[in-house]
Amino acid sequence: MKNILGPMRLPFVVLAPSCVLVGLGTALWTKGAVNWLHFVLVLIGAIAAHISANAFNEYYDFKTGLDSHTTRTPFSGGSGTLQARPELARSAFLTAAIAFVIAGLVGLYFVYVWGWELIPLGLVGLFLLYGYTVWLAYSPVLCLLAPGLGFGTLMVVGTHFALTGEYSWIAFIASLVPFFLVSDLLLLNQFPDMEADKAIGRKHFPILLGRKASGYIYIAFLLATYAAIVLGVVFGYLPTFSLLGLLTLVLAVPVIRSVLRYADDIPHLIPSLGQNVLINLLTPVLVAVGLFIG
């Protein structure tokens, strides 16, 4: 069972609920109440989408030989399942496909409930699930922006629409928090894999610019996360209690120092990868709590 579940990378799937909570928060703040059955369906769809993306990534990184050459860390380099059990590759692809269909069916249900306006967002989301590893990871800009677009813009705005039947600037502003964070999460996780990624033809910013220059992109995106919270409150798109998201600055400051100092020293950088995961999980949840409080 461990080997079957490995390609899902379940410990990391908690990221999807934390992003969905932001969309729930904007829906509750604007409407005051939601259909909780719809929320459960959204949560199922988001988790299925994350599992699908993980399993597709695991499968294609195995097929290209990438994960056989990475130096695996607790936060990057794949689960190692298919390297240990190559015969499970077909099972990993099937897992990805089934989860992909579940996510699509949940989306179709909300198209039935609310109308066609959700279709463009859903189609982009499904494209990202499959296309990130297969195509987008070979373009520096798309590789940087796609994770944030999927977990931030699409997941938060999509959750808001599924629960309210309408798009909202409030949801879009709130979605900028996971947008910048999740793009940063994948960016920093590329640092240990840079040489292996380059060997199979991938082209992301650590390969294009080097780790030190990419570290400044990471810092800019991290600071943009907190700027989005502050400006969202200042301009009235987010409630004052959303500033709770700023509490994770106590984690962000040491990570920034570490990235500046250890960008090319991967063993010393590894603890910052873990802190970066915590920032990604806690900041959206704190913003969501602020939206719940109002």
Buried (B, 14 or more C-beta within 10 A) or exposed (E): EEBEEBBBBBEBBBBBBBBBBBBBBBBBBBBEEBBEEBBEBBBBBBBBBBBBBBBBBBBBBBBBEBBBBBEBBEBBBBBBBBBEBEEBBEBBBBBBBBBBEBBBEBBEBBBEEBEEEBEEBBEBBBBBBBBBBEEBBBBBEBBBBBBBBBBBBBBBBBBBBBBBBEBBEBBBBBBBBBBBBBBBBBBBBBBBBBEBBBEBEBBBBBBEBEBEEBBBBBBEBBBBBBEBBBBBBEEEBBBEBBBBBBEBBEBBEEBBEBBEEBBEEBEEBBEBBBBBBEBBBBBBBBBBBBBBEE
